[in-house]
Amino acid sequence: MQKQIFESEIGESYTLATLDNGLKIYICEKPSYTSAYAIFGTKYGSIDTRFSKNGGEAVSVPECIAHFLEHKLFESEDGDAFTKYAETGAMANAFTSFDRTCYLFSCSDRFYENLNILLDFVQSPYFTKETVEKEQGIIGQEIRMYDDSPSFKVLFNMLSQMYINHAVKIDIAGTVESIAEINSDLLYKCYETFYNPANMYICIAGNVDTKEVLSIIESSIKPCERVEIDRVGFDEPDSVLSNYVEQSFPVLTPIFCYGYKQKIKTPYRRLKSKVCVELLLEIICGEASPLYKRLVDEGLINDEFEFEYFTGRDYASVIFSGESSDPKRVAEEISKEIAKIRENGFDKRLFSAVKCALYGDAVRSFNSVEAIALSFTECAISDYDLFEKIRLLKTVSYADVLKRIDVFDDDLSVLSVISPLNGDKK
Amino acid sequence: MLENSVALGNSAQGFFIESQRFKTTYISYNFYLPLEKENAAQFALLPFILTTCGKEYPDFSKLNFKLNKLYSASLSASAEKVGDYQLLKMSISVIDDKYALDGEELVLKAAELLNSLVFLPRTENNAFFSEDVEREKRKAIEHIRGEIAEKRLYARRRLIEEMYKDDIYGTPKCGTEADVERITPENLYKAWEYMLSTASIVVNVVSGVLPNNIFGDIKSQLSGIDRSRAISVLPSRPTRALYAAKHIEEKMDVAQGKLVMGFSAGTSVDDEVGAALTVMCDIFGGGPYSRLFANVREKMSLCYYCSASIEKRKGLLMVDSGVEAQNAKKAEAEILRQLEIVKSGNFTDFEFESSKKSIVNSLRGYGDHQEAVDAWFTIKSAVNSPVSPEDFAKLIEKVDKNAVIEAAKTVKLHTVYMLMPEKSGNGEEEI
């Protein structure tokens, strides 16, 4: 095992241990806290659909398997993990996103017992024809629940026009049709590829003892051959299918997602790029920006307005979203503001203020053991130090941020709108 | 966690909850007013207008700039229903001075800012500025309209409206669209004056250090206001049990139906009865070990979610679930069957113990979340029962099976609300 300790001047530190099998373990001790939060995750999400294992032939699998596996892993041959957690009182859950699946628990007592439950069930797959069929019913209902969510639809409608080949355009849970293709063989195939310690990480923050945690993990990780995964790229063109998509829904105010697809050359963005784009977004339309004021004064946006840099393996885009009586105007105004900044730069005072703000947010995130553990998953996937963002926020320059204006290209923008059904308009 | 309370005047109290865990200081001003159908919208608008501009910050852009310079001091506003009261909250959270990069003073500045926003709004001639009022009215109306988009929330809201047609609790927490339309710069100013003079006030500070003279400043602001008619928060009117439950069904263009069931239940503050109600509700529809999750979702696959929650001040227990139209009647019958099982005491020791452990686990974790600490003390101090989460956890541990059965016996079906797809039956033919 290799161990590194990282420290920060904000009075936090953590240990990163890497086991010989490649498993990464992040631990942040918070002795003054009562609770602790733990995640056992794999770099396996809905976009990992084409891959080869140990140099073998590439295979394609349905997009929805990562999520399906997440549901199924809670069942083991000797019972259900929720039943075991119920005996300790821990709160347990799991989630699947585009590039990761995470199993987690939080507790204010009996942490080590809970950790053993987590380590055990994630390493004990158990799927049968019957259990797979039962889960198809439950996930089918989950999918139909999202079918009624306009905020979910508006995002995926946008992604469906923005991405041509990339699997990020597909719902994480899949469709009622795609989950019907799943069987236990497919589940085992994906499990055996992606649930290998070399592709996994454990992230813990809270009232725990690092030494004890490491000793439990070392003795509980089952021996297995290291797996090399080669993920096949998507050959995504630098274009979009269309710049506009609209769907009607039972809503009273239109909802929108306005995104800019970024031309990218490498699979992942560096942390510095992410921080610079985040700063740039605050400058373009953060709450202290001139554009935000204009949009509010003209009645075009409300408190639901938000934006994010949406990026992962082989995809990157900037997304603005919210409610508006006139989404097209909002998109035009954003586009004009970007053009203005490209031409004239931006206010240096605003730059210094948003840097302060993001620094404050980064410090604040250390209040929460949950936020620390979730940030560790990002560190594990993108391979950076948890404190790097705080350091970067002190050093990034005006020029660093301004040059990121290149992520915006009007030809690669997509406006997705959910509009009221006829008769619901007000 | 150590708590100290300070009297700030008639029916106004300050609480300093000392905790060294956090990197931030959190300050909240909480105003309790009796829920009133005619005025709910006005009162609900106050926290929002007061935290978007003020006499010293006439423009929300400048205010937001100032918040950025205070390292993203986070200013929040909310209007919630707590039993038969409206709770108007304005809060600020700011990183502690030692983390400022250039030695700036942050906490005191943030405390002064919030104080100034609450007590010195942007007004002239006893009225708010109409541009500010119109902006906030538009946002409030869009917020009310936006609720229909999220069907789970919408269905819950509709159940409350139907269940409390003749009770003040049926008033929407931010009023109706028509109520918002009627707000004027003048009547909003009167509402602000009324809030300062009449509300029961709780100010919480959750921090490692009490900001210098914070309570003294508030006390002196309040001393200039006639608070002789300030209210105290009293128990809410319990939910009346019905002899025969009401059934309401609405159709909408949705893929999946929503089934929400409202029950009248016992009421309590956080005493032994309250602890038993909490455990009962959790055994019925709390975690994955609960009757509803284990049976309605897992065993019968009738829905993706099915859970119960309880508002003990009002004596309201609510079950909500997302169901396919053809399963709705079957799900309703099964939910009622599970309730009968809890009432008859036929739940297992495993369910009983798991439930208590889960609640205690969550209560003991409260102190790790600044906003949860604030929320807890806001609710408890207003009803003069400052039970700490730890004290309540001890009450939960003492609950026995009989107390759960007694609590369950108070639960009676009141109203069933179904939101169903337009082209569907609700499965009635299957029964």
Interface residues (C-beta under 8 A of the other chain):
Chain A: I10 K30 S32 Y33 T34 S35 D80 F82 T83 Y85 A86 E87 T88 G89 A90 M91 A92 S106 C107 S108 D109 K134 G137 I138 Q141 E142 R144 M145 D147 D148 S149 P150 S151 G206 F249 P250 V251 L252 T253 I255 G286 E287 A288 S289 P290 Y292 K293 V296 D297 G299 N302 D303 E304 E323 L350 A353 V354 C356 A357 L358 Y359 G360 D361 V363 R364 F366 N367 S368 V369 K394 L421 K426
Chain B: Q20 R21 F22 K23 T24 D59 F60 S61 N64 F65 L67 N68 K69 L70 Y71 S72 A73 S74 S93 V94 I95 Y99 L101 R135 R138 K139 E142 H143 R145 G146 I148 A149 E150 K151 M252 D253 V254 A255 Q256 G287 P288 Y289 R297 S301 C303 Y304 Y305 G322 E324 F350 E353 S354 K356 K357 S358 V360 N361 S362 R364 G365 G367 D368 H369 Q370
